[in-house]
């Protein structure tokens, strides 16, 4: 056997035994739904109902509840969508905001005062609303729901199926 035929046999045996790797991406391979790494403790993922289980007390106002809130934490890639249906069961105005860092939570820990420039995009709804948000960059985000004062009712949030 010549050196050339040995090289051809070696090349062909490597080509057959080596898996073919295609560079690029396949449309639809990205997970379409956001996966939450943290949900409110009372969140029921079948029905979408939960309560605002966290409360902040304002010591300067005789210990009144100044804010009821809870939040979801998730990772998203640039361009990934979070869509869903929101509902308040008793027509109380419920606010929501998506923040880009847990470091922005001190806004809520001061009963909603201060750092308001860092929490742009606050939305409110009284009965029903639709959430349609797109991640501007890769990162960890928090979807925070809150009510000014005490709130003992339920909130509804269910993620919608994604469409291309």
Secondary structure by P-SEA (a helix, b strand, c coil): ccaaaaaaaaaaaaaaacccccccccccccccbbbbcccccccccccccccccbbbbccccccccccccccccccccccbbbbbbbbbccccbbbbbbbcccccccccccccccccccccbbbbbccbbbbbbbbcccccccccccccccccbbbbbbbccccc
